[in-house]
Amino acid sequence: MTIVQKLVNFMASALACMWVFGVAIILFGGPLNASLEDDRTSANDPLLSVRGAVDVALFNNPSLAQMQARYRALAEIPAQLGTLPDPVFSVNALNFPTDTFHVGQEGMTQMQLGISQLFPFPGKLALRERASELDAQAAGHSVEESRIRLISNVRSGWWQLYYLDRALAVVDRNQTLLRGFVQVARTKYEVADGLQQDVLLAQLELSKLIDQKIQLLAVRRNQASQLNVLMDVLPNALVRLPKTVNESLPTLVSEAELYQRAATHRPLLQQMASQIESAQSRLSLAEKEYYPDFKLGLAYGQRRGDMPSGDSRADLLSLMFSVNLPLHTVRRQSSAVRQRSHDLSENRYALEDQYGQVRAEISAAVTDYQRATQQMSLFKGGIIPQAQQTIASMQAGYQVNEVDFLNLIRSQVTLFTYQLRYWQALSEANQALARLMAAAGEENIYE
């Protein structure tokens, strides 16, 4: 072997050792401590925590504000419906003779002032007011339901965005590793100690990572836009998340306990229960419509002119009492009662159906949470450390041509895949928690 060849081989070995050392630092630095130098945001931008995102959304979200305004409007109705109708004041000119229109010519002629008041049958006003109060109460529960749904959506969106940031960090780190693969494979090929196909294979995998990063960046921009819309800020506003979070996950209470808490605390179920009570009040009101309403009136008539005896004509005082006659009960009152009965049945069936849907939401979220936590434990404690050790061993074997380059690349791709799946499992577990809190109607769902 010539001196030149020895020098070239020495340089190649030195470069390979430096690369192995760099790879080892990256690998054993841990897949769970990935950092992302985010070129899409500035280091001066404030970090958006999940709690901060929720607070901003609750303060700014226009859809929630719309629901609150609707509730406040409905809360003003009960007092209106529980009040008697306005009295009617009348001014009447009665029995004027058409030949002269003289007010004192005829004894029946008079200028009359009157007032009348309608009195619904006892109980009707109270039922109308009660039904309206329950409608407003249901609207209040609807506001709270919208609130917990908004919190769930913001939390889910935040954790999806966090996963994308961690995925980009993993991609960046693996790009660095594959660039090292390319350089080592090229150096070995140049000194006739490797194959050209190894260089091409490493370059292909590097290109795949570049393509994946392009896709992840696009998905991140879209996800950030959706989160910004929930917070009512510009869709293209920059969102910068912290690089580390608490990766520990709590233990949930039992599904049966979650069912019970949902039955007690879920605003949607409370809203539908209020709607049932409102429908019951309207049914009672429809039954009251069989009874008539009353109208009382008082009128004072002023007359002019003299009696035949020469005395002035006396003024007249009139009292009036009237009731409406419910003569079309079959087509009106009875139909209204049947209608309200069907409305009540509809609301009861809807509540039973919603109970089933809420339980299904809880069970699905619990299943997703348990699956994600189990995967996290498997990836963190088993697969990822094993994959790291495998790659370190194969790297050493590759240096002495005992390991095929394709297998080395496959091992690196496997590690890359499970690093991504770890962060995805963490994100999915926290998204399942967000859905579970919304389904149960409260945040305290832990043991």
Secondary structure, DSSP 8 states (H G I E B T S, - for coil): --HHHHHHHHHHHHHHHHHHHHHHHHHHT-GGG-----TTS-TTS----HHHHHHHHHHH-HHHHHHHHHHHHHTTHHHHHTS----EEEEEEE---TTT--TTTSTT-EEEEEEEEEE--TTHHHHHHHHHHHHHHHHHHHHHHHHHHHHHHHHHHHHHHHHHHHHHHHHHHHHHHHHHHHHHHHHHHHTTSS-HHHHHHHHHHHHHHHHHHHHHHHHHHHHHHHHHHHTTS-TT------S--------B--HHHHHHHHHHH-HHHHHHHHHHHHHHHHHHHHHHTTS--EEEEEEEEE--SB-TTS-B---EEEEEEEE-----TTTTHHHHHHHHHHHHHHHHHHHHHHHHHHHHHHHHHHHHHHHHHHHHHHIIIIIHHHHHHHHHHHHHHHHTT-S-HHHHHHHHHHHHHHHHHHHHHHHHHHHHHHHHHHHHTSS--B-
